[in-house]
Amino acid sequence: MKLRILLCGIVVLTSCTMLSEPETPKPYDAALVLHDTMHLLRVHYPFLTFKNINVDSLEAYYSGKISNYEGDEITTLLFAILGGLKDGHVYFKTPSGIIVKPYSPPRAVRDRYTFSLNLVKKYLNSNLHSAAGGRIMYGTIHQNIGYIYLSTFLRDDNIWFYHFADAISALNATNGLILDVRGNGGGSDVTAYAVVSHFLSKNFLSPIWIDPNGNEVSRTTIHPVNPTYLKPVILLQNGACFSSCEGFIDMMRELPQVTTLGDTTGGGSGAPRDFTISYGYTLHLSTIGEMTYQHQYIEWNGLPPDTLVRQSRTDLERQHDPQLETALEILGG
């Protein structure tokens, strides 16, 4: 049946059909999310044995509390489970695209503000040249010592690689080199291999990676690339060095001309991948674990330097970089 209504000379036709109440969306099934998460950990997570994690016990524990995690509380469930892994590579993304990172390595947090490139510039006797979109900064410092800062190992096709070769060429006549990766959070192992290749006199094997079943993954042979730099190198590191940056440090410290200096790195090496689970959640999980050439996991342990020099935020406030100053003393700068 239709009704005709006259409002200010305007005729409006309306229907007498009753509108139904909007349907209430079904709540998320937390048990399903728990099952999906535990399955991924069993199949893909490489540090279960190393971290003494029993997935069956973990699943039983959260199954007993599953009524606490219905609906929107699924985010709390994932935060608790993934945070318990204490893995700096692990996070999850909600269906709306919000990234939730439940854990940050303590050394990375501690050293997040203990390095300043602006302060480093005050020690240089020339301007820093910028290359690869600012990812590479280089110049010279006292007594003909070269300086290169690498802010990241994020991959950028071949442009990044060519620019690093240019930096080595520009500094090849220096008596020694300070290679600074403090605060470098990682990126691509391919980029790290490309940098290492400029410091080699012979072929060199990449670090060891172990899959979730304890099997060693095939390793890469890295070949020397011109221009090479075989004179003394001090590699500056700190707790904010993470992921592929730690793999880079592990390779470099195996070379005879390299001395590492600074503080122990963050401790994270998991080659993470994204996995989609129920209701559109995405889990970002480590899938293989990197080991040092001495067969120790980098995860949690980090890499201690050859020469330990601690640095604090207070040092920066006082315009003081003890790590850089010690490197200069060693190189005679």
C-alpha positions as CSV (number, residue, x, y, z in Angstrom):
1,M,0.0,0.0,0.0
2,K,1.2,3.5,-0.9
3,L,0.7,6.8,1.0
4,R,0.6,10.1,-0.7
5,I,1.8,13.0,1.5
6,L,1.6,16.6,0.5
7,L,4.4,18.7,2.0
8,C,4.8,22.3,0.8
9,G,3.4,21.4,-2.6
10,I,5.7,18.4,-3.0
11,V,4.2,15.0,-3.4
12,V,6.2,12.2,-1.8
13,L,5.3,8.5,-2.3
14,T,6.2,6.3,0.6
15,S,6.0,2.5,1.2
16,C,4.3,0.9,4.2
17,T,6.8,-1.9,4.0
18,M,8.4,-2.3,7.5
19,L,12.2,-2.1,7.6
20,S,13.9,-5.0,9.5
21,E,16.4,-4.4,12.2
22,P,20.0,-4.5,11.0
23,E,21.6,-7.8,11.4
24,T,24.1,-8.0,14.3
25,P,27.5,-9.2,13.1
26,K,28.6,-12.6,14.4
27,P,31.3,-12.3,17.0
28,Y,34.8,-13.6,16.1
29,D,35.6,-17.1,17.2
30,A,38.7,-16.7,19.3
31,A,39.2,-20.5,19.4
32,L,39.6,-20.5,15.6
33,V,42.2,-17.7,15.7
34,L,44.0,-19.5,18.5
35,H,44.1,-22.7,16.4
36,D,45.4,-20.9,13.3
37,T,48.1,-19.2,15.3
38,M,49.3,-22.3,16.9
39,H,49.4,-24.2,13.6
40,L,51.6,-21.5,12.1
41,L,54.0,-21.6,15.1
42,R,54.3,-25.4,14.8
43,V,55.0,-25.3,11.1
44,H,57.0,-22.2,10.5
45,Y,58.5,-20.7,13.7
46,P,62.2,-21.6,13.9
47,F,63.0,-20.8,17.6
48,L,60.7,-23.2,19.5
49,T,63.4,-25.4,20.7
50,F,65.9,-22.6,21.3
51,K,63.4,-20.6,23.3
52,N,62.0,-23.8,25.1
53,I,58.5,-23.1,23.8
54,N,56.0,-26.0,23.9
55,V,53.2,-25.2,21.5
56,D,50.9,-27.9,22.9
57,S,51.2,-26.4,26.4
58,L,50.7,-22.9,25.1
59,E,47.6,-23.9,23.2
60,A,46.1,-25.7,26.2
61,Y,46.8,-22.6,28.4
62,Y,45.0,-20.2,26.1
63,S,42.2,-22.6,25.4
64,G,41.4,-22.6,29.1
65,K,41.0,-18.8,29.0
66,I,39.4,-18.6,25.5
67,S,36.1,-17.1,26.9
68,N,38.1,-14.0,27.9
69,Y,39.0,-13.3,24.2
70,E,35.8,-13.1,22.3
71,G,35.0,-10.4,19.8
72,D,37.4,-7.4,19.9
73,E,39.5,-9.2,22.6
74,I,41.1,-11.3,19.8
75,T,43.6,-8.5,19.4
76,T,44.5,-8.9,23.1
77,L,44.8,-12.7,22.6
78,L,47.3,-12.2,19.7
79,F,49.2,-9.6,21.6
80,A,49.6,-12.0,24.5
81,I,50.7,-15.0,22.4
82,L,53.0,-13.2,20.0
83,G,54.5,-11.0,22.8
84,G,55.4,-14.1,24.7
85,L,57.7,-15.1,21.8
86,K,59.9,-12.1,22.6
87,D,60.9,-11.8,19.0
88,G,61.5,-8.3,17.5
89,H,60.5,-9.5,14.0
90,V,57.0,-10.6,15.1
91,Y,53.9,-8.5,14.9
92,F,50.3,-8.8,13.6
93,K,48.1,-6.7,11.5
94,T,44.4,-6.2,12.3
95,P,41.7,-6.6,9.6
96,S,41.6,-2.8,9.4
97,G,45.3,-2.6,8.6
98,I,46.6,-1.5,12.0
99,I,50.1,-3.0,12.8
100,V,50.5,-4.1,16.4
101,K,54.1,-4.9,17.5
102,P,54.0,-6.6,21.0
103,Y,57.7,-6.8,21.7
104,S,60.9,-4.6,21.2
105,P,64.3,-6.0,22.1
106,P,65.6,-4.2,25.3
107,R,69.0,-3.4,23.7
108,A,67.4,-1.8,20.7
109,V,65.2,0.3,23.0
110,R,68.2,1.3,25.1
111,D,70.4,2.4,22.2
112,R,67.7,4.0,20.1
113,Y,68.8,7.5,21.0
114,T,72.6,7.0,21.6
115,F,73.7,7.9,18.1
116,S,73.5,11.1,16.1
117,L,74.7,11.6,12.6
118,N,74.7,15.4,13.2
119,L,77.2,14.9,16.0
120,V,79.4,12.7,13.8
121,K,79.5,15.5,11.2
122,K,81.4,17.7,13.8
123,Y,84.3,15.2,13.8
124,L,84.7,15.3,10.0
125,N,87.1,17.5,8.1
126,S,84.9,17.5,5.0
127,N,81.2,17.5,4.2
128,L,79.4,14.2,4.1
129,H,78.4,13.1,0.6
130,S,74.9,11.6,0.3
131,A,74.1,8.7,-2.0
132,A,71.4,6.2,-2.6
133,G,68.7,8.5,-1.3
134,G,70.6,9.2,1.9
135,R,71.1,5.6,2.8
136,I,74.8,6.0,2.3
137,M,76.7,8.9,3.8
138,Y,80.5,9.2,3.4
139,G,83.5,11.6,3.8
140,T,86.9,11.8,5.4
141,I,87.9,12.4,9.0
142,H,91.2,13.3,10.7
143,Q,94.5,12.0,9.5
144,N,93.1,10.6,6.2
145,I,90.6,8.2,7.7
146,G,87.5,7.4,5.7
147,Y,84.0,7.4,7.1
148,I,80.9,5.6,5.8
149,Y,77.5,5.6,7.4
150,L,74.9,3.0,6.3
151,S,71.5,3.8,7.7
152,T,69.7,0.8,6.3
153,F,70.1,-2.3,4.1
154,L,66.7,-1.9,2.5
155,R,66.9,-3.0,-1.1
156,D,66.7,-0.5,-3.9
157,D,67.4,-2.5,-7.1
158,N,71.0,-1.9,-8.3
159,I,71.2,1.8,-7.6
160,W,72.2,1.2,-4.0
161,F,75.0,-1.1,-5.0
162,Y,76.5,1.2,-7.6
163,H,76.5,4.1,-5.1
164,F,78.4,2.1,-2.5
165,A,81.0,1.2,-5.0
166,D,81.3,5.0,-5.7
167,A,81.8,5.6,-1.9
168,I,84.6,3.0,-1.7
169,S,86.3,4.4,-4.8
170,A,86.2,7.9,-3.3
171,L,87.8,6.6,0.0
172,N,90.2,4.0,-1.5
173,A,93.3,6.2,-0.8
174,T,92.5,6.6,2.9
175,N,94.7,4.9,5.5
176,G,91.8,3.3,7.3
177,L,88.0,3.3,7.3
178,I,85.3,3.7,9.9
179,L,82.2,1.9,8.8
180,D,79.2,3.0,10.9
181,V,76.0,0.9,11.1
182,R,74.7,2.1,14.5
183,G,70.9,2.3,14.4
184,N,70.7,0.3,11.2
185,G,67.6,-1.9,11.6
186,G,68.3,-4.2,8.7
187,G,66.6,-4.8,5.4
188,S,67.8,-7.1,2.7
189,D,70.5,-9.8,3.0
190,V,71.2,-9.3,-0.7
191,T,72.2,-5.6,0.0
192,A,74.4,-6.7,3.0
193,Y,76.2,-9.3,0.7
194,A,76.8,-6.6,-1.9
195,V,78.5,-4.4,0.7
196,V,80.6,-7.2,2.2
197,S,81.8,-8.1,-1.3
198,H,83.9,-4.9,-1.4
199,F,85.9,-6.0,1.6
200,L,86.9,-9.5,0.3
201,S,90.1,-10.8,-1.0
202,K,88.6,-14.3,-1.9
203,N,85.3,-16.0,-2.1
204,F,83.3,-16.1,1.2
205,L,80.3,-18.1,2.4
206,S,77.3,-16.3,3.8
207,P,76.1,-17.0,7.4
208,I,74.3,-20.1,8.5
209,W,70.5,-20.3,8.5
210,I,68.4,-23.0,10.2
211,D,64.8,-23.9,9.2
212,P,62.1,-24.9,11.7
213,N,63.1,-28.5,11.4
214,G,66.7,-27.8,12.4
215,N,68.0,-28.2,8.9
216,E,70.7,-25.9,7.4
217,V,69.5,-23.8,4.5
218,S,71.6,-23.5,1.4
219,R,74.3,-20.9,1.8
220,T,75.4,-18.2,-0.7
221,T,79.0,-17.8,-2.0
222,I,79.9,-14.1,-2.0
223,H,82.6,-13.1,-4.5
224,P,85.0,-10.1,-4.2
225,V,83.9,-7.1,-6.2
226,N,86.0,-4.1,-7.3
227,P,86.8,-1.7,-5.9
228,T,88.0,-3.6,-2.8
229,Y,89.0,-2.1,0.5
230,L,91.5,-4.3,2.4
231,K,93.0,-1.7,4.7
232,P,92.0,-1.6,8.4
233,V,88.3,-1.1,9.1
234,I,86.6,-0.3,12.4
235,L,82.9,-1.3,12.3
236,L,80.8,0.7,14.7
237,Q,77.7,-1.1,16.1
238,N,75.2,-0.8,18.9
239,G,72.0,-2.3,20.3
240,A,69.8,-0.7,17.7
241,C,71.5,-2.8,15.0
242,F,69.0,-5.5,14.0
243,S,68.1,-8.2,11.6
244,S,70.1,-8.2,8.3
245,C,72.4,-5.6,9.8
246,E,73.4,-8.2,12.4
247,G,74.1,-10.7,9.6
248,F,76.3,-8.1,8.0
249,I,78.2,-7.5,11.2
250,D,78.7,-11.3,11.6
251,M,80.2,-11.5,8.2
252,M,82.4,-8.5,8.5
253,R,83.9,-9.5,11.9
254,E,85.1,-12.7,10.2
255,L,87.4,-10.6,7.9
256,P,91.0,-10.1,9.0
257,Q,91.1,-6.3,8.5
258,V,87.9,-5.7,10.4
259,T,87.5,-4.8,14.2
260,T,84.0,-4.3,15.6
261,L,83.5,-1.7,18.2
262,G,80.6,-0.4,20.3
263,D,77.9,-2.4,22.0
264,T,76.1,-5.7,21.6
265,T,73.5,-5.8,18.9
266,G,69.8,-6.1,19.4
267,G,69.5,-9.9,18.8
268,G,67.0,-10.6,16.0
269,S,67.4,-12.8,12.9
270,G,64.3,-14.5,11.7
271,A,63.7,-13.8,7.9
272,P,60.0,-13.0,8.6
273,R,57.0,-13.7,6.3
274,D,53.3,-12.7,6.4
275,F,50.6,-15.3,7.0
276,T,46.8,-14.6,6.8
277,I,44.6,-16.3,9.3
278,S,40.9,-16.2,10.1
279,Y,38.9,-12.9,9.9
280,G,41.6,-11.2,7.9
281,Y,44.3,-11.0,10.6
282,T,47.9,-11.1,9.3
283,L,50.7,-12.6,11.4
284,H,54.3,-11.5,10.6
285,L,56.5,-14.4,11.8
286,S,60.1,-15.4,11.7
287,T,60.6,-18.5,9.5
288,I,64.3,-19.4,9.6
289,G,66.9,-18.5,12.2
290,E,70.4,-17.1,11.5
291,M,73.4,-18.5,13.4
292,T,76.9,-17.1,13.7
293,Y,79.9,-18.8,12.1
294,Q,80.5,-20.3,15.6
295,H,77.0,-21.9,15.4
296,Q,75.2,-19.7,18.0
297,Y,71.8,-18.2,17.4
298,I,71.9,-14.4,16.9
299,E,68.3,-14.3,18.1
300,W,68.2,-12.9,21.7
301,N,72.0,-13.2,22.0
302,G,73.0,-10.4,19.7
303,L,76.6,-9.9,18.6
304,P,79.1,-8.5,21.1
305,P,81.8,-6.2,19.7
306,D,85.6,-7.0,19.7
307,T,86.0,-3.7,21.6
308,L,83.2,-2.8,24.1
309,V,82.5,1.0,24.3
310,R,79.2,1.9,25.8
311,Q,77.5,5.1,24.8
312,S,74.5,6.9,26.3
313,R,72.0,9.6,25.5
314,T,73.8,11.8,28.0
315,D,77.0,11.5,25.9
316,L,75.1,12.9,22.9
317,E,73.7,15.7,25.0
318,R,77.3,16.6,26.0
319,Q,78.3,16.5,22.3
320,H,80.4,13.5,22.8
321,D,80.7,10.3,20.7
322,P,83.0,7.9,22.7
323,Q,82.6,5.1,20.2
324,L,83.7,7.2,17.2
325,E,86.5,8.7,19.3
326,T,87.8,5.3,20.3
327,A,87.7,4.1,16.6
328,L,89.8,7.2,15.7
329,E,92.3,6.4,18.4
330,I,92.7,2.8,17.1
331,L,93.2,3.9,13.5
332,G,95.6,6.7,14.5
333,G,93.2,9.5,13.5
